[in-house]
Amino acid sequence: MKAWIHEQTGDPNVLQLRDRPKPEPGRGELLIRNRAIGLNPVDWKFILWGHHAWEWPHIPGVDGAGEVETLGDGVVNIAPGARVAYHNDLLKPGSFAEYTVIPARAAIPLPDTLPFTAAAAIPCPGLTARQAVDKVALWPGAHVLVTGASGAVGGALLQLACERGWVIHAVGAAAQTERLHRLGAATVTDYRTEDWKEGWARRAKNQPLHAVFDMVSGAHATSLAPLLTANGHLVCIQDRQETAPLPAFSTTISLHEVGLNAMHAHACDRQWGRLVASGNEIAKKIACGSFDPQVIEIAEFGDLPNALIRLKDGPNPGNRVVAL
């Protein structure tokens, strides 16, 4: 098979297109013939960082969509030819190839009418957003703040939060205001405005925030913790809170971290079943036009490193995918 591999860490230009042995699925696994690949920031970051668990040369990529080619031993609930999307363990050989082996429990069933290029945009952005909104138990009408809302995860989170009836206040690029409103934001704050946090501190005195979803950094999330009302939720989708951001027994907020890859090492089959069902639900909504997959680029397989550079350099008001 053809695969994009790297033999050293670095920017996406270290990737090389090479012939590699076609992998075989083990027990409980599937071999997927990839038809589309979803590109995510975690891809270029780990190409840059590397990981001690990798075998070299390494095939990166966590998201893909395609057809089940071969079943591993013990797989009985899916048939060859089935159309699926997947999020693969970033420690394993990944999706930047014509074929990828994945755990059978990670396969997201797809409607026949859904293009693979749209399906490949579901796993990392969509399931990360799903995990984030599932962290908090809020009621319709609750007010939430979403930073980094202009990106792919932010756009998915806006749509999922809107379905729950929350009043969503997006912080993002001013150029994306119309799109953010379309995806469900009630208000949009330009993150480039110098004193936007101070403005929100004044607003929060009259309109309490019940949750903050932060996609910038742990330090950035810490700076937003004072905006939360009693028993609010601070959800970190980039980084985490190493120490409590507020004094004990003040607003008694709850701290949450979100990391999709934790599922591969630590989740049980029932948790995977729920996550896959959420992915299938999003896939059905995309197919019927009620959920925007936010695809902003469909690149060719031979242009994958350049598409990854465009993702790295940004801006990215949505998902970049590669078609095979």
C-alpha positions as CSV (number, residue, x, y, z in Angstrom):
1,M,0.0,0.0,0.0
2,K,1.0,3.7,-0.3
3,A,1.4,5.5,3.0
4,W,2.8,8.8,4.2
5,I,5.5,7.9,6.7
6,H,8.2,9.8,8.7
7,E,11.5,8.6,10.1
8,Q,12.1,11.6,12.3
9,T,10.2,14.3,14.0
10,G,9.7,17.7,12.5
11,D,7.2,19.8,10.4
12,P,4.8,18.1,8.0
13,N,7.4,18.3,5.2
14,V,9.3,15.4,6.9
15,L,6.5,13.1,5.5
16,Q,7.5,10.8,2.7
17,L,5.1,8.8,0.4
18,R,6.4,5.2,0.5
19,D,5.3,1.7,-0.3
20,R,4.6,-0.2,3.0
21,P,3.3,-3.7,3.8
22,K,-0.5,-3.9,3.9
23,P,-1.3,-4.5,7.5
24,E,-3.4,-7.4,8.8
25,P,-6.0,-7.1,11.5
26,G,-5.6,-8.9,14.8
27,R,-8.2,-10.2,17.1
28,G,-11.0,-7.7,17.6
29,E,-9.7,-5.5,14.8
30,L,-10.7,-4.3,11.3
31,L,-8.7,-3.5,8.2
32,I,-10.1,-0.3,6.7
33,R,-9.6,0.7,3.1
34,N,-9.4,4.4,3.5
35,R,-11.5,6.6,1.2
36,A,-11.0,9.9,3.1
37,I,-8.7,11.1,5.9
38,G,-9.5,13.8,8.4
39,L,-6.7,16.2,9.3
40,N,-6.4,17.5,12.9
41,P,-4.0,19.7,14.8
42,V,-3.0,16.6,16.9
43,D,-1.5,15.1,13.7
44,W,1.1,17.8,13.0
45,K,1.8,18.3,16.7
46,F,2.7,14.6,17.1
47,I,4.7,14.6,13.9
48,L,6.7,17.4,15.5
49,W,6.9,15.9,19.0
50,G,7.0,12.1,18.3
51,H,6.2,9.5,20.9
52,H,8.3,6.9,22.7
53,A,5.7,4.1,21.9
54,W,6.0,4.5,18.1
55,E,7.8,2.0,15.9
56,W,9.8,3.8,13.1
57,P,9.0,4.6,10.4
58,H,5.7,5.8,11.7
59,I,2.4,6.4,9.8
60,P,0.6,9.3,11.5
61,G,-3.1,10.3,11.4
62,V,-6.0,9.6,13.8
63,D,-9.1,10.1,11.6
64,G,-10.4,8.3,8.6
65,A,-13.4,6.9,6.8
66,G,-13.7,4.1,4.3
67,E,-14.8,0.5,3.9
68,V,-14.2,-2.6,6.0
69,E,-11.8,-4.7,4.0
70,T,-11.0,-7.6,6.4
71,L,-12.3,-8.8,9.8
72,G,-10.0,-9.9,12.5
73,D,-10.7,-12.9,14.7
74,G,-13.7,-12.5,17.0
75,V,-15.4,-9.7,15.1
76,V,-19.0,-10.7,14.5
77,N,-21.1,-7.5,14.5
78,I,-19.8,-5.9,11.3
79,A,-19.5,-7.2,7.7
80,P,-16.9,-6.7,5.0
81,G,-17.8,-3.7,2.8
82,A,-19.4,-1.8,5.6
83,R,-19.0,2.0,5.5
84,V,-17.4,3.4,8.6
85,A,-15.5,6.4,10.1
86,Y,-13.0,6.0,12.9
87,H,-10.7,7.7,15.4
88,N,-7.6,5.6,15.8
89,D,-5.1,5.5,18.7
90,L,-2.4,8.1,18.0
91,L,0.1,5.6,19.4
92,K,-0.6,3.2,16.6
93,P,0.0,3.3,12.8
94,G,-2.5,5.8,11.6
95,S,-4.8,6.9,8.8
96,F,-2.3,8.6,6.4
97,A,-2.3,5.5,4.3
98,E,-4.5,3.5,1.8
99,Y,-5.2,1.0,4.6
100,T,-5.4,1.2,8.4
101,V,-6.1,-1.3,11.1
102,I,-8.5,-0.1,13.8
103,P,-10.2,-1.6,16.9
104,A,-13.6,-2.9,15.7
105,R,-15.3,-1.2,18.7
106,A,-14.1,2.2,17.3
107,A,-15.9,1.8,13.9
108,I,-18.7,4.4,13.4
109,P,-21.4,3.1,11.0
110,L,-22.2,5.6,8.2
111,P,-25.4,6.2,6.2
112,D,-25.1,5.1,2.6
113,T,-25.7,8.6,1.4
114,L,-23.0,10.3,3.4
115,P,-19.8,11.2,1.4
116,F,-16.6,9.8,2.9
117,T,-15.1,13.3,2.8
118,A,-17.8,14.5,5.2
119,A,-17.6,11.4,7.4
120,A,-13.8,11.9,7.9
121,A,-14.6,15.2,9.5
122,I,-16.6,13.6,12.2
123,P,-14.4,11.7,14.6
124,C,-11.8,14.0,16.3
125,P,-13.7,17.3,16.1
126,G,-17.2,15.9,16.5
127,L,-16.5,13.3,19.2
128,T,-14.3,15.7,21.2
129,A,-17.1,18.2,21.2
130,R,-19.6,15.5,22.2
131,Q,-17.4,14.5,25.1
132,A,-17.1,18.2,26.2
133,V,-20.8,18.8,26.3
134,D,-21.5,15.5,28.0
135,K,-19.2,16.6,30.9
136,V,-21.8,19.1,32.1
137,A,-25.3,18.6,33.4
138,L,-27.1,21.8,32.3
139,W,-30.6,22.7,31.6
140,P,-32.2,24.4,28.5
141,G,-31.6,28.2,28.9
142,A,-28.2,27.8,30.7
143,H,-25.6,30.3,29.5
144,V,-22.3,29.0,28.3
145,L,-19.1,30.6,26.9
146,V,-17.1,28.9,24.2
147,T,-13.6,30.2,23.4
148,G,-11.9,29.1,20.2
149,A,-15.3,28.8,18.7
150,S,-14.1,29.6,15.1
151,G,-12.3,26.2,14.8
152,A,-13.6,22.8,13.8
153,V,-14.1,21.5,17.4
154,G,-15.7,24.9,18.3
155,G,-18.1,24.7,15.4
156,A,-19.2,21.2,16.3
157,L,-19.6,22.1,20.0
158,L,-21.8,25.1,19.0
159,Q,-24.1,22.8,17.1
160,L,-24.3,20.2,19.9
161,A,-24.8,22.8,22.6
162,C,-27.5,24.4,20.5
163,E,-29.4,21.1,20.4
164,R,-29.4,21.1,24.2
165,G,-31.1,24.5,24.3
166,W,-28.2,26.3,25.9
167,V,-27.6,30.1,25.3
168,I,-24.2,30.1,23.7
169,H,-21.7,33.0,23.8
170,A,-19.0,32.4,21.3
171,V,-15.5,33.9,21.4
172,G,-13.8,33.8,18.0
173,A,-12.6,35.6,14.9
174,A,-14.7,38.6,14.0
175,A,-14.6,37.4,10.3
176,Q,-16.5,34.3,11.4
177,T,-19.3,36.1,13.1
178,E,-22.0,35.2,10.6
179,R,-20.9,31.5,10.5
180,L,-20.9,31.3,14.3
181,H,-24.4,32.7,14.5
182,R,-25.5,30.2,11.9
183,L,-24.0,27.3,13.9
184,G,-25.9,28.4,17.1
185,A,-24.1,31.2,18.8
186,A,-26.4,33.8,20.4
187,T,-23.6,36.3,20.8
188,V,-20.1,36.6,19.3
189,T,-17.1,38.3,20.9
190,D,-14.0,39.1,18.9
191,Y,-11.1,37.5,20.7
192,R,-8.8,40.2,19.2
193,T,-10.5,42.9,21.3
194,E,-8.0,43.8,23.9
195,D,-10.3,44.0,26.9
196,W,-12.9,41.3,26.0
197,K,-12.3,39.4,29.2
198,E,-13.0,42.5,31.3
199,G,-16.1,43.2,29.3
200,W,-17.3,39.7,30.0
201,A,-16.5,40.1,33.7
202,R,-19.0,43.0,33.8
203,R,-21.6,41.1,31.8
204,A,-21.3,38.0,34.0
205,K,-22.4,40.1,37.1
206,N,-25.8,40.4,35.5
207,Q,-25.9,37.3,33.4
208,P,-24.2,34.4,35.2
209,L,-22.3,31.9,33.1
210,H,-22.9,28.2,34.0
211,A,-20.1,26.7,31.9
212,V,-17.0,27.8,30.1
213,F,-15.6,25.6,27.3
214,D,-12.0,26.7,26.6
215,M,-10.0,25.6,23.6
216,V,-6.9,27.8,24.1
217,S,-4.8,26.6,27.0
218,G,-4.9,25.7,30.7
219,A,-3.7,29.2,31.6
220,H,-6.3,30.8,29.4
221,A,-9.0,28.7,31.1
222,T,-7.7,29.7,34.5
223,S,-8.2,33.4,33.6
224,L,-11.9,32.7,32.7
225,A,-12.7,30.8,35.9
226,P,-13.9,34.0,37.8
227,L,-16.7,34.4,35.2
228,L,-18.5,31.3,36.4
229,T,-21.4,31.4,38.7
230,A,-21.8,29.0,41.7
231,N,-21.4,25.3,40.8
232,G,-20.3,26.3,37.3
233,H,-18.2,24.1,35.0
234,L,-14.8,24.9,33.5
235,V,-14.1,22.5,30.6
236,C,-10.6,22.4,29.2
237,I,-10.3,21.0,25.6
238,Q,-6.7,22.1,25.3
239,D,-4.5,21.3,28.3
240,R,-5.9,20.9,31.8
241,Q,-6.0,22.6,35.2
242,E,-3.1,21.4,37.3
243,T,-4.2,23.4,40.3
244,A,-7.5,24.8,41.4
245,P,-8.0,28.2,39.7
246,L,-10.1,29.7,42.6
247,P,-10.1,29.5,46.4
248,A,-11.8,26.6,48.0
249,F,-15.5,27.0,48.9
250,S,-15.9,30.2,46.8
251,T,-17.9,29.4,43.7
252,T,-17.2,25.6,44.0
253,I,-16.8,25.2,40.3
254,S,-16.2,21.8,38.7
255,L,-13.1,21.2,36.6
256,H,-13.1,19.0,33.5
257,E,-10.5,17.9,31.0
258,V,-11.3,16.4,27.5
259,G,-8.9,14.1,25.7
260,L,-10.4,11.8,23.1
261,N,-7.4,9.5,22.9
262,A,-7.9,8.5,26.5
263,M,-10.7,6.2,25.2
264,H,-8.2,3.9,23.6
265,A,-6.3,3.0,26.7
266,H,-8.8,3.4,29.4
267,A,-12.5,3.1,28.2
268,C,-14.6,0.0,28.4
269,D,-16.7,-1.5,25.6
270,R,-19.8,0.2,26.9
271,Q,-18.2,3.6,26.8
272,W,-17.1,2.9,23.2
273,G,-20.6,1.9,22.3
274,R,-22.0,5.2,23.6
275,L,-19.3,7.2,21.8
276,V,-19.8,5.3,18.5
277,A,-23.5,5.8,18.8
278,S,-22.9,9.6,19.1
279,G,-20.7,9.5,16.0
280,N,-23.4,7.6,14.1
281,E,-26.0,10.2,15.3
282,I,-23.9,13.0,13.9
283,A,-23.3,11.2,10.7
284,K,-27.1,10.8,10.2
285,K,-27.6,14.5,10.9
286,I,-25.0,15.4,8.3
287,A,-26.6,13.1,5.8
288,C,-30.0,14.8,6.3
289,G,-28.6,18.3,6.3
290,S,-29.2,19.2,10.0
291,F,-25.5,19.2,11.0
292,D,-22.7,21.0,9.3
293,P,-19.4,19.0,8.9
294,Q,-17.6,22.3,8.2
295,V,-15.4,20.9,5.4
296,I,-13.4,23.8,4.1
297,E,-10.9,21.8,2.0
298,I,-10.8,18.5,0.2
299,A,-7.2,17.8,-0.8
300,E,-5.7,15.0,-2.9
301,F,-3.8,12.2,-1.2
302,G,-0.6,13.3,-2.9
303,D,-1.0,16.8,-1.4
304,L,-1.5,15.6,2.2
305,P,1.7,17.2,3.7
306,N,0.8,20.6,2.1
307,A,-2.7,20.3,3.4
308,L,-1.4,19.6,6.8
309,I,0.9,22.7,6.6
310,R,-2.2,24.8,5.7
311,L,-3.9,23.4,8.8
312,K,-0.8,24.2,10.9
313,D,-0.6,27.7,9.6
314,G,-4.3,28.4,9.7
315,P,-6.8,30.0,9.9
316,N,-9.1,26.9,10.0
317,P,-12.8,27.8,10.1
318,G,-13.7,24.1,9.8
319,N,-12.2,20.8,8.7
320,R,-9.5,20.0,6.1
321,V,-9.8,16.5,4.7
322,V,-8.0,14.3,2.1
323,A,-9.7,12.2,-0.5
324,L,-8.2,8.9,-1.7
